C-alpha cells in the first residue's frame, strides 16, 4: 500500500508539473548578442522564410551555431502573447542548426538563414518545411554553443504562413495613427526652441512614409510642433502627407475635459481653429475635423464638448470603454452611448498592438523584431475571422520615439501582405459596425473616469481679455497678435503643469506690458486759462516700430467740452502726435482734468495722466456782482458825503 501511495503521489506531481517543452528554457549566457536585421514578413506555399540576424560572441565562430526552430501555429491570441515571453508549446516541427563559421555575413554584417516551405500542390520535398494550415508559427532563433550546447542569446519571431484570401474574402484593415509631436517648442518668452531629437524623429517618420507612398495610414500632427520644424523637414513632411489622411486637432495637445469653466468653450474652439489654420498654412493639406483620436481616456463631458465642435467620430484606447466581453478581438467600430440622442461612432485602439510600438523594458530593444511581432499579431487577429470585413486600430503616445527601422519594417510588411492592409481612419469607419446578434448594434459606454483637473480659467480669461484689448490696437497684418495668441494657447497644453503653465500666462502679460511701455502721455502739470474757454494740448508719444489704434478720453467734474466729444479715436504711426481739446471753465479756480488712453473698445487701459486746469478769467455773474457792489458802495459813499456836508451847514458859527 505504501508503494502504491508513493506511486500515486509521483503521478499527481507529474500531472501538475508542466511539460518541459511548455516552459521557457534557461536564461542564456551573457557572452553575446543576437538581433533581427530583417525577415520575410509573409510566406506563402512554395516560398521561403529568410531571417537575417546580427550575432556577436566572444567565442570562435566554429564553436557556436545559429539554430532556428519552428513550432506549431498558435491557436489563440493569448497563446501568441505567451510566445513573446519565450513560452512555446510542444516540440519543434523542425530545427535547423548551422555553425556560425559556415555562414558568410553580408555587406551589413548580418547572417541569413533560409527556411523553404513546401507547396502542398507540388511533390514532397524533404528539404522544405511542411505546414498543415495557414497560421502564425512561432520561430525561436538561438545563438548557442555548437552541438546544442549552452544558449548564448535568443529571441522569438514568427513565420506567418498565408495565401491571398479566397471566396471574395477581404484582408484585415489596420488603421495606424502616427503622432507627430514634441514637447512645446514655443517658450513663455515667445522664442521657439524645438528639441533636435524631435526633429530627427519626425524627419525619420517622414522619410519612411515617402519611401512607401502606397500604404494608407493616418497622421496626427501637433500644429505647434509642425510650426517649429525647419524648412527642409516641412517640405519632406508635405510629401509624406500629400496622399494620406491628416487629422485636425488643437494647436497643442489638450484634454477636452479640462475645459469646464466659464468661457472655456471659446478657448477650446480657439485651440481647434488655430490648429487647423496652422496645418493648412504649413503643410498645405486639408484636415479631417470630424474625428478626435487620442491615446488618453476622456469623460462624457468631453464628448459633449467635442460634439459642439462637430466631432462625431472618436478613436480612443480600449480601456476608455466598458468591457465588451467578446470571444475574439473586437475589430469593428461601434456606437458610443451618451446623453445625446445622436450617438457618435467610436473605435477602440488595440492595447496589445500598441504595446509592440514601444521598446521592451525587460530586455534589450530590437525595433525590427517588434515590427514583425506587430505584423504577426495582426495576422493572428485576421485568422480569428479570416476573410471577413474587419479592421483594428493602433496609435502611439503623442511623444512616441519613432524609430526608422521599425516604421520601415511595418510599412514594407503591410505593402506585401496578402491578409492585412493599411487603411485610414475614414476607411476604418466604413467597416460595418459591430452587432450583438444579427442586427442589434453593439453599444458601449465610457468607463468611469474622474477626468482631468480644470484649467485655471480665471487667469486664462484675464490674459485673454488683455490680449483682445491689445490686439484691437494692431493692424491685421501685425504678427504680434498671433504670437501672443499662441503663447496663451500653449499655456493650456497637457504637457505643462503648475508653474510652467503660470510662466506662459505671465509671458503674455509681460509682453503686453513691455509693448505698452512705448506709449506715454505728458506727466501731471498745470495749464492756465486766461479766458473762460481755451484749448488743452495733449501730446502722445509712441516709440514702437508699428502703427497702433487707440482712444483718448478726457474727463472733468468742473470743466465742459463744448461742441466736442471728450473721447477721440487716434491712429499713431509716428513718434509724437498732439491733440487739442476745447474746454470751458464755469468759474475761476483750479480744476482736475483726467486723461486716459485706452484700446479702441475701451476694454484695456493703456496709460493715464492727471492735469490741473487753472482758470483766471472772471465769469459774467461775478462781474455783475462786482459792478452791483461798486454801485451800491458808490451810492452809499455819495449819500454819506452829502449828509456830512448838510450837517456842517446847520452848525451855528
C-alpha positions in Angstrom: 0.0 0.0 0.0 2.8 2.4 0.8 4.4 1.8 -2.6 1.0 2.4 -4.3 0.6 5.7 -2.3 4.0 6.8 -3.3 3.4 6.0 -6.9 0.2 7.9 -6.9 1.9 10.9 -5.4 4.5 10.8 -8.1 1.8 10.6 -10.8 -0.1 13.6 -9.3 3.1 15.6 -9.1 3.9 14.8 -12.7 0.4 15.8 -13.8 0.7 19.1 -12.1 4.1 19.9 -13.5 4.0 21.5 -17.0 5.9 19.6 -19.7 9.4 20.7 -20.3 8.6 22.0 -23.8 6.0 24.3 -22.3 8.5 26.1 -20.1 10.9 28.7 -21.2 14.5 27.4 -21.5 17.1 28.6 -19.0 18.2 32.1 -19.5 21.0 32.5 -22.0 24.6 33.2 -21.0 25.6 36.9 -21.2 28.5 36.4 -23.6 27.0 37.5 -26.8 24.0 39.2 -28.5 21.6 38.3 -31.3 19.3 40.8 -33.1 16.9 40.6 -36.0 18.1 42.6 -39.0 15.2 41.7 -41.3 12.9 38.8 -42.2 10.3 37.8 -44.8 7.1 39.2 -43.4 4.7 36.8 -45.1 5.3 33.3 -46.5 3.0 31.6 -49.0 3.1 28.0 -50.3 6.4 27.2 -52.0 8.0 30.4 -50.7 10.7 30.7 -48.0 11.3 32.5 -44.7 14.6 34.4 -44.9 15.8 35.5 -41.5 18.8 37.9 -41.3 20.4 38.3 -37.9 23.4 40.1 -36.4 25.3 38.0 -33.9 28.2 38.7 -31.7 30.0 36.4 -29.3 33.4 36.2 -27.7 33.8 32.6 -28.8 35.4 31.3 -32.0 32.8 31.0 -34.9 33.5 27.3 -35.1 32.4 26.8 -31.5 29.0 28.4 -31.9 25.9 27.8 -34.1 22.7 29.5 -35.2 19.7 27.3 -34.5 16.2 28.1 -35.9 13.3 26.1 -34.5 9.8 26.3 -35.9 6.9 25.4 -33.6 3.2 24.6 -34.3 0.8 27.5 -35.1 -0.7 29.4 -32.2 -4.4 28.6 -31.5 -5.4 31.9 -29.9 -4.2 35.4 -29.3 -3.4 34.7 -25.7 -1.2 31.9 -26.8 0.5 34.2 -29.2 1.2 36.7 -26.5 2.8 33.9 -24.4 5.2 33.2 -27.2 6.6 36.8 -26.8 7.8 35.6 -23.4 9.5 32.6 -25.0 6.8 30.2 -23.7 6.4 27.9 -26.7 4.1 24.8 -26.6 5.1 21.3 -27.8 8.2 20.2 -29.6 9.6 21.9 -32.7 8.3 21.0 -36.1 11.8 21.4 -37.3 15.1 22.7 -36.2 18.0 23.8 -38.4 21.3 24.4 -36.8 24.3 25.8 -38.7 27.8 26.6 -37.4 28.5 30.3 -37.5 31.7 29.5 -39.3 29.8 28.2 -42.2 27.7 31.3 -42.6 29.0 34.3 -44.5 28.0 37.7 -43.3 26.6 40.1 -45.9 27.6 43.7 -46.5 25.6 44.7 -43.5 27.3 42.2 -41.3 24.2 40.0 -41.0 23.9 36.3 -41.3 21.0 34.8 -43.3 19.1 31.6 -42.6 16.6 30.4 -45.1 13.6 28.1 -44.4 11.8 27.0 -47.6 8.1 26.0 -47.2 6.5 23.1 -49.0 3.9 23.8 -51.6 1.0 21.3 -51.0 0.3 21.3 -54.7 3.9 20.1 -55.5 5.7 16.8 -54.9 7.1 16.4 -51.4 10.5 18.0 -50.9 12.2 16.8 -47.7 14.3 20.0 -47.7 11.2 22.1 -47.2 9.1 22.6 -44.1 5.7 21.1 -44.3 3.0 23.3 -42.7 -0.5 21.9 -42.4 -2.6 25.1 -42.3 -2.3 28.8 -42.6 -1.5 30.5 -39.4 1.2 32.1 -37.2 4.1 29.8 -36.3 6.5 30.8 -33.6 10.2 30.6 -34.5 12.9 30.6 -31.9 16.2 31.9 -33.2 19.1 31.0 -30.9 22.9 31.6 -30.8 24.3 28.7 -28.8 27.4 26.6 -28.3 27.9 24.0 -31.1 26.1 20.7 -30.8 23.1 22.1 -29.0 25.1 23.4 -26.1 24.6 26.4 -23.8 22.4 29.2 -25.1 24.2 32.5 -25.6 21.4 34.7 -26.9 18.0 34.1 -28.4 14.7 35.7 -29.5 11.3 34.5 -30.8 9.9 35.8 -34.1 7.1 34.3 -36.2 6.5 32.7 -39.6 3.2 34.0 -41.0 2.0 31.4 -43.4 -0.8 32.8 -45.6 -2.2 32.8 -49.0 -4.3 35.5 -50.5 -8.0 35.4 -49.2 -10.3 33.2 -51.3 -14.0 33.2 -51.9 -14.3 37.0 -52.2 -12.7 37.3 -48.7 -11.1 40.6 -47.7 -8.0 41.4 -45.8 -7.9 42.7 -42.2 -7.8 46.5 -42.2 -5.1 48.1 -40.0 -5.6 51.8 -39.2 -2.3 53.0 -37.9 -2.4 56.5 -36.4 1.0 58.1 -36.2 1.5 61.1 -34.0 4.0 63.9 -34.9 4.5 65.8 -31.7 7.1 67.0 -29.2 7.0 69.0 -26.0 6.3 72.7 -26.6 8.8 74.4 -28.7 7.3 77.8 -28.0 8.6 79.2 -24.8 7.0 81.7 -22.4 9.2 84.5 -23.7 8.0 83.9 -27.3 11.1 82.1 -28.6 10.8 78.7 -30.3 13.3 76.0 -29.3 12.4 72.6 -30.7 14.3 69.6 -29.3 16.7 68.5 -32.0 15.9 64.9 -31.2 12.3 65.5 -32.0 13.2 66.9 -35.4 15.3 63.8 -36.1 12.4 61.5 -35.2 9.9 63.4 -37.3 12.3 63.5 -40.2 12.8 59.7 -39.9 9.0 59.2 -40.0 8.6 61.4 -43.0 11.4 59.7 -44.9 9.8 56.3 -44.2 6.4 57.4 -45.3 7.8 58.9 -48.5 9.6 55.6 -49.2 6.2 53.7 -49.0 3.7 56.1 -50.6 1.1 53.5 -51.4 0.5 52.3 -47.8 -2.5 54.2 -46.4 -2.4 55.4 -42.8 -3.4 58.4 -40.8 -1.2 61.1 -39.3 -2.0 63.1 -36.2 0.4 66.1 -36.3 0.7 68.6 -33.5 0.4 72.0 -35.2 2.7 73.7 -32.7 5.4 71.2 -33.3 5.0 71.3 -37.1 5.2 75.1 -37.0 8.6 74.8 -35.4 10.2 72.5 -37.9 12.9 73.7 -40.3 12.0 74.3 -43.9 13.6 71.0 -45.3 11.7 68.9 -42.8 8.4 70.7 -43.6 8.9 70.0 -47.4 9.6 66.3 -46.7 6.5 66.1 -44.5 4.4 67.7 -47.2 5.4 64.8 -49.5 4.6 62.3 -46.7 1.1 63.6 -46.0 0.0 64.5 -49.5 -1.8 61.2 -50.2 -2.7 60.3 -46.6 -5.3 61.3 -44.1 -4.4 64.0 -41.7 -6.4 64.5 -38.5 -7.2 68.1 -37.3 -6.7 68.8 -33.7 -5.9 71.6 -31.2 -2.9 73.8 -31.6 -1.3 71.9 -28.7 -2.4 68.7 -27.0 -5.2 69.4 -24.6 -7.8 67.4 -22.7 -11.3 68.4 -23.7 -12.5 67.5 -20.2 -10.3 70.2 -18.7 -12.4 72.9 -20.4 -15.1 73.2 -17.8 -15.1 76.8 -16.6 -16.9 79.8 -17.7 -15.8 80.9 -21.1 -14.0 77.7 -21.7 -16.0 76.8 -24.8 -14.5 79.7 -26.7 -10.9 78.8 -25.6 -11.4 75.2 -26.8 -12.8 76.5 -30.1 -9.8 78.8 -30.4 -7.5 75.8 -29.9 -9.2 73.9 -32.8 -9.5 76.9 -35.1 -5.8 77.9 -34.8 -4.6 74.3 -35.0 -6.5 73.8 -38.3 -5.2 77.1 -39.7 -1.6 76.3 -38.9 -1.7 72.8 -40.5 -3.4 74.2 -43.6 -0.8 77.0 -43.8 2.4 75.0 -43.1 1.5 71.6 -44.7 -0.9 72.8 -47.3 -3.2 70.0 -46.5 -7.0 69.5 -45.9 -7.5 68.0 -42.5 -10.3 65.8 -41.0 -12.1 67.9 -38.5 -14.9 65.4 -37.6 -12.6 62.8 -35.9 -11.0 63.0 -32.5 -8.2 60.5 -31.9 -6.3 60.4 -28.6 -4.3 57.9 -26.6 -5.9 59.2 -23.4 -9.2 58.4 -21.8 -12.0 61.0 -21.8 -15.3 61.5 -19.9 -18.8 62.2 -21.2 -18.5 66.0 -20.6 -15.6 65.9 -23.0 -17.6 64.0 -25.6 -20.4 66.6 -25.4 -17.8 69.4 -25.7 -16.4 67.7 -28.8 -19.9 67.4 -30.3 -20.4 71.1 -30.1 -17.3 71.3 -32.4 -18.9 69.0 -34.9 -16.8 66.0 -33.9 -18.9 62.8 -34.4 -16.2 60.1 -34.5 -14.0 59.0 -31.7 -10.9 56.8 -31.7 -9.9 56.1 -28.1 -7.9 53.4 -26.3 -9.7 50.2 -25.3 -9.6 51.0 -21.5 -11.6 54.1 -22.2 -14.7 51.9 -22.7 -16.6 49.5 -20.6 -15.6 45.8 -21.4 -17.2 44.3 -24.5 -16.8 40.6 -23.4 -16.5 39.2 -26.9 -15.0 35.8 -27.8 -12.5 37.3 -30.2 -10.8 40.6 -30.7 -13.2 43.4 -31.4 -12.3 44.6 -34.9 -15.2 46.8 -35.9 -16.5 50.3 -35.0 -19.5 50.6 -32.7 -21.9 53.1 -31.2 -21.0 55.1 -28.1 -23.9 55.6 -25.7 -24.0 59.1 -24.3 -26.6 61.6 -23.0 -27.2 62.9 -26.6 -29.9 61.4 -28.7 -27.4 61.1 -31.6 -24.7 58.7 -30.7 -21.2 59.2 -32.1 -19.4 56.4 -33.8 -16.4 55.1 -31.9 -13.5 52.7 -32.4 -11.2 51.3 -29.7 -7.5 51.0 -30.4 -5.9 47.7 -29.5 -3.6 47.8 -26.5 -1.7 44.7 -27.4 -0.9 46.0 -30.9 0.1 49.3 -29.3 2.5 47.5 -26.9 4.6 46.5 -29.9 5.1 50.1 -30.8 7.1 50.8 -27.7 10.5 49.4 -26.7 10.6 46.4 -24.5 11.7 47.1 -20.9 12.6 43.6 -19.9 15.4 43.0 -22.5 17.5 45.0 -25.0 15.2 46.6 -27.6 15.0 45.2 -31.1 12.9 47.5 -33.2 12.9 45.2 -36.3 11.8 42.3 -34.1 9.0 44.4 -32.6 7.8 45.4 -36.1 7.5 41.8 -37.2 5.8 40.9 -33.9 3.2 43.6 -34.7 2.7 42.1 -38.2 2.3 38.6 -36.7 -0.2 39.9 -34.1 -2.3 41.4 -36.9 -2.2 38.0 -38.7 -3.5 36.3 -35.5 -6.4 38.8 -35.4 -7.1 38.0 -39.1 -7.2 34.3 -38.5 -9.8 34.8 -35.8 -12.3 35.5 -38.5 -10.5 35.1 -41.8 -11.9 36.8 -44.9 -14.5 38.9 -43.1 -14.7 42.7 -43.3 -12.9 43.7 -40.1 -10.4 46.4 -39.0 -8.3 47.2 -36.0 -6.5 50.4 -35.0 -3.5 51.4 -33.0 -1.9 54.7 -32.1 1.2 55.5 -30.2 1.6 58.1 -27.4 1.9 61.6 -28.7 5.6 61.8 -27.8 6.3 58.5 -29.4 10.1 57.9 -30.0 9.6 56.7 -33.6 12.4 54.6 -35.0 13.0 54.5 -38.7 13.9 50.7 -38.8 10.6 49.9 -37.0 8.5 52.0 -39.4 10.3 50.7 -42.5 9.7 47.1 -41.5 6.0 47.6 -40.7 5.2 49.6 -43.9 7.1 47.0 -46.0 5.2 44.2 -44.4 1.8 45.9 -45.0 2.7 46.6 -48.6 3.4 42.9 -49.2 0.8 41.3 -47.0 -1.9 39.2 -48.6 -4.1 39.3 -45.5 -3.6 42.6 -43.8 -3.8 46.0 -45.4 -3.2 49.6 -44.2 -6.2 51.8 -44.1 -7.1 55.3 -43.0 -9.4 56.3 -40.2 -12.1 57.1 -42.8 -11.8 53.6 -44.1 -11.9 52.2 -40.6 -15.4 53.7 -40.1 -16.5 52.3 -43.4 -16.2 48.8 -41.9 -19.7 47.5 -40.9 -20.4 48.4 -37.3 -20.3 45.6 -34.7 -23.6 44.0 -33.6 -24.8 41.8 -30.8 -26.6 39.0 -32.6 -27.6 39.6 -36.1 -28.9 43.2 -36.2 -28.7 44.9 -32.8 -25.8 47.4 -32.9 -23.1 47.0 -30.3 -23.2 49.9 -28.0 -20.6 50.7 -25.4 -20.3 53.3 -22.6 -17.3 55.2 -21.5 -15.5 53.6 -18.5 -15.6 55.5 -15.2 -13.1 58.3 -15.4 -12.7 61.2 -12.9 -11.5 63.4 -15.7 -8.6 65.9 -15.7 -8.3 68.8 -13.4 -9.8 72.0 -14.8 -7.6 74.6 -16.2 -7.2 77.9 -14.3 -9.7 79.8 -16.4 -9.7 82.8 -14.1 -6.1 83.5 -15.0 -6.7 82.4 -18.7 -9.7 84.7 -19.0 -7.8 87.7 -17.6 -4.9 87.1 -20.0 -7.4 86.7 -22.9 -9.2 90.0 -22.1 -5.9 91.9 -22.1 -4.8 90.2 -25.3 -8.1 91.0 -27.1 -7.8 94.6 -26.0 -4.2 94.9 -27.1 -5.0 93.0 -30.4 -7.7 95.5 -31.3 -5.0 98.2 -31.4 -2.9 96.4 -34.0 -3.2 96.3 -37.8 -4.5 93.0 -39.3 -1.1 92.0 -40.6 0.8 92.6 -37.3 2.3 89.3 -36.2 2.4 90.2 -32.5 -1.2 89.3 -32.0 -0.7 85.8 -33.4 2.5 85.4 -31.3 0.7 86.2 -28.1 -2.3 84.1 -29.1 0.0 81.1 -29.4 1.7 81.6 -26.1 -1.8 81.8 -24.5 -2.8 78.6 -26.2 0.4 76.7 -25.2 -0.4 77.7 -21.6 -3.4 75.2 -21.8 -1.4 72.2 -23.1 -1.5 68.9 -21.2 2.3 68.9 -21.5 2.8 71.5 -18.8 1.8 71.8 -15.2 1.6 74.3 -12.3 4.5 76.8 -12.5 5.1 76.1 -16.2 1.5 77.0 -17.0 1.8 80.1 -14.9 5.0 81.1 -16.7 3.2 81.0 -20.1 0.3 83.2 -18.8 2.8 85.6 -17.2 4.6 85.7 -20.5 1.5 87.0 -22.3 1.1 89.7 -19.6 4.7 90.7 -19.6 4.9 91.0 -23.4 1.8 93.3 -23.5 3.2 95.4 -20.6 6.5 95.8 -22.5 4.8 96.9 -25.7 2.6 99.4 -23.8 5.7 100.9 -22.2 6.3 102.5 -25.6 3.2 104.6 -25.2 3.1 107.7 -23.0 1.1 110.9 -22.2 2.6 114.0 -20.5 3.0 113.8 -16.8 0.9 115.8 -14.4 1.2 119.5 -15.0 -0.9 122.7 -14.6 -2.5 124.5 -17.6 -3.7 128.1 -17.1 -6.7 129.5 -18.9 -6.9 133.3 -19.1 -10.4 133.2 -20.7 -13.4 131.1 -19.9 -12.8 128.9 -23.0 -9.5 127.6 -24.1 -7.6 124.7 -25.7 -5.8 122.0 -23.8 -3.0 120.4 -25.9 -2.2 116.7 -25.3 0.9 115.3 -26.8 1.0 111.5 -27.0 4.3 109.7 -27.6 4.6 106.3 -29.3 8.1 104.8 -29.8 7.0 101.5 -31.3 8.0 100.5 -34.9 4.5 99.6 -36.0 1.2 101.7 -36.1 -1.4 101.4 -33.4 -5.0 102.5 -32.9 -6.4 103.8 -29.6 -8.8 106.1 -28.0 -8.1 109.1 -25.8 -10.6 110.1 -23.2 -10.7 113.4 -21.2 -13.0 113.9 -18.2 -13.5 116.6 -15.5 -16.2 117.3 -13.0 -15.8 121.1 -13.3 -15.0 121.6 -17.0 -17.2 121.2 -20.0 -16.3 120.3 -23.6 -18.4 122.5 -25.8 -19.2 121.1 -29.3 -16.7 118.2 -28.8 -16.8 114.6 -27.8 -14.4 114.0 -24.9 -13.5 110.7 -26.5 -11.5 110.6 -29.7 -10.1 107.7 -31.9 -6.5 108.1 -32.9 -4.1 106.3 -35.2 -0.4 106.6 -34.2 2.1 105.9 -36.9 4.7 108.4 -35.9 6.6 109.2 -32.7 4.5 112.2 -31.5 1.0 113.4 -32.1 -0.7 116.4 -30.4 -4.5 116.5 -29.9 -6.2 119.7 -28.7 -9.4 119.6 -26.6 -11.5 122.8 -26.2 -12.7 123.2 -22.6 -14.8 125.8 -20.8 -14.5 126.8 -17.2 -17.6 127.7 -15.3 -15.7 129.7 -12.7 -12.2 130.7 -11.8 -10.1 128.3 -9.8 -8.2 125.0 -10.2 -9.9 122.0 -11.7 -8.7 118.5 -12.3 -8.6 117.0 -15.8 -8.2 113.2 -16.2 -6.6 111.9 -19.4 -6.9 108.2 -20.2 -5.5 106.3 -23.2 -7.4 103.0 -23.9 -7.9 100.3 -26.5 -10.4 101.0 -29.3 -13.1 99.1 -27.5 -12.2 100.6 -24.2 -11.5 97.3 -22.5 -7.8 97.9 -21.9 -6.4 101.0 -20.2 -3.0 101.9 -21.8 -1.9 104.9 -19.9 -3.3 107.6 -17.6 -2.4 111.1 -16.5 -3.9 114.0 -14.5 -3.8 117.7 -15.3 -4.7 120.8 -13.3 -6.6 123.4 -15.3 -6.3 126.9 -13.6 -8.9 129.5 -14.7 -8.1 133.1 -14.0 -10.9 134.6 -16.0 -14.0 136.1 -14.1 -17.4 134.8 -15.0 -20.3 137.1 -16.1 -22.1 136.6 -12.8 -19.0 137.6 -10.9 -18.5 140.7 -12.9 -22.2 141.7 -12.5 -22.0 141.2 -8.8 -18.8 143.2 -8.6 -20.4 146.1 -10.6 -23.5 146.0 -8.4 -21.5 146.0 -5.3 -19.5 149.0 -6.6 -22.6 150.9 -7.5 -24.1 150.3 -4.0 -20.8 151.2 -2.4 -20.6 154.4 -4.5 -24.2 155.4 -3.7 -23.6 154.8 0.0 -20.4 156.8 -0.1 -22.1 159.7 -2.1 -25.0 159.7 0.3 -22.7 159.7 3.3 -20.7 162.6 1.9 -23.8 164.7 1.1 -25.2 164.1 4.7 -21.9 165.3 6.2 -21.9 168.5 4.2 -25.5 169.3 5.2 -24.7 168.8 8.8 -21.8 171.2 8.6 -24.1 174.0 7.3 -26.6 173.6 10.2 -24.0 174.0 12.8 -24.0 177.8 14.2 -20.9 179.8 13.8 
